[in-house]
Amino acid sequence: MRIFLGNFSVEAEIASSTLSHAVGLMGRSIPEDFGMLFLFPHTVRTLFWTFGMREAMDIIFIDDRWRIV
């Protein structure tokens, strides 16, 4: 899925299951314009553990109205 934020876009893999949330991008080499969109069935407070990440990453939190918060 391609996600657009103004003039910037990123190809994103969807993580919507408990397993995909736990594994995330761990241990993978990814291109600079690739990311993962974590979807939850309701608003949650969560933590992201970046163990096993090979590249630096940014995290953006989006609320239930699709606003960056």
C-alpha positions in Angstrom: 0.0 0.0 0.0 1.4 3.4 -0.9 0.8 6.1 1.7 1.0 9.8 0.9 1.8 12.6 3.4 2.0 15.9 1.5 4.9 15.6 -1.0 6.3 12.5 0.6 5.1 8.9 0.1 6.1 5.5 1.5 5.3 2.0 0.5 3.8 0.4 3.7 3.2 -3.2 4.7 0.0 -3.5 6.9 0.4 -5.1 10.3 -3.0 -5.9 11.7 -2.6 -9.2 13.6 -1.0 -9.8 17.0 1.7 -11.8 15.2 2.5 -9.1 12.7 2.5 -6.5 15.5 5.1 -8.7 17.4 7.4 -9.4 14.4 7.1 -6.1 12.7 10.2 -5.4 10.5 12.5 -7.3 12.8 15.6 -8.7 11.1 14.7 -7.3 7.6 16.7 -5.0 5.4 14.2 -2.4 4.0 14.5 0.4 1.5 14.4 4.0 2.7 10.9 4.6 1.4 9.4 1.5 3.0 7.5 1.3 6.3 4.9 -0.6 8.2 1.4 0.6 9.2 0.3 -0.9 12.5 -3.5 -1.1 12.7 -5.4 -1.8 15.9 -9.1 -2.5 16.3 -9.5 0.4 18.8 -7.4 3.2 20.2 -4.6 1.8 22.3 -1.5 3.0 24.1 1.3 0.9 23.0 5.1 0.6 23.0 7.3 -0.3 20.1 10.4 -2.3 20.7 13.0 -1.9 17.9 15.1 -4.9 18.7 16.6 -6.5 15.5 16.1 -3.4 13.4 19.0 -3.0 10.9 18.2 0.6 9.9 17.2 3.8 11.7 13.5 4.3 11.7 10.9 7.0 12.5 7.6 6.4 14.3 4.6 8.4 13.5 1.4 8.0 15.7 -1.9 8.5 13.9 -5.2 8.9 15.9 -8.6 7.4 15.0 -9.3 10.5 12.8 -6.1 9.9 10.8 -4.3 12.9 12.3 -0.6 12.8 13.1 -0.4 13.3 16.9 
